[in-house]
Amino acid sequence: MTSPSPFFSINGKVKQLIKFFFPKFLKEPYEVATIGVIGDYASTLIGLSVGCYETHPTYSPLNAALFWFIILTIIRFTFRKSKYQEKIMTVFSILSLYGVIHNILYLICLAVM
């Protein structure tokens, strides 16, 4: 019997955190990616309303959603028979939340200064 890879080993605490932050209705990676895109767009609109400007002149939430959905679809078909497919898709769907986190931290820094 082979031991599991340490890269994909998750202890009980991390599993509990994932269940807390991603309830059952967010099990599908496409839903998490959609929430990331919507949150990024909402936080971008808030930033624009306080006087900031978008550094990407052709930013569109539809392009962002299309990008994440293509990535997740490629992973789904590439790792179809792999036991790591769900974990890889979860990691990439969580990465879609990076824009939200970045924008919120930027807005917090603006509010403090």
C-alpha positions, 0 to 999 in steps of 0.5 A: 500500500502506498502512502498518500502524497503530502501535498494533498493530505488534509488534516481534520482542522483544514477540512472543518474550515473548508466546510465552514467557508464553503457550505454544501451549496458551494461544493461545485467549483463553478459556483465558487468561481462565479462568486469570486467573479461577482465579488471582484466586480462588486469590489471594483465598482466600490473602488471606482465609486470612491475615486480609484480607477481600473488599471486594466482598461478592458476589464469585464466580469464576463471575460473573467467568468469565461476565463475561470470556466475555461480553466475549470473545464480544461482541468475537468477533462484533463484529470477526468480519471484522476483521484486529484481532480476535485482537489485541483478544481477546488484550488483553482476555484478558490484562486478566483477569490484573489481579486476580491481579497486584493480589492478589499485590502486595497479599499481598507488601506485607502480608508485607513490613510 
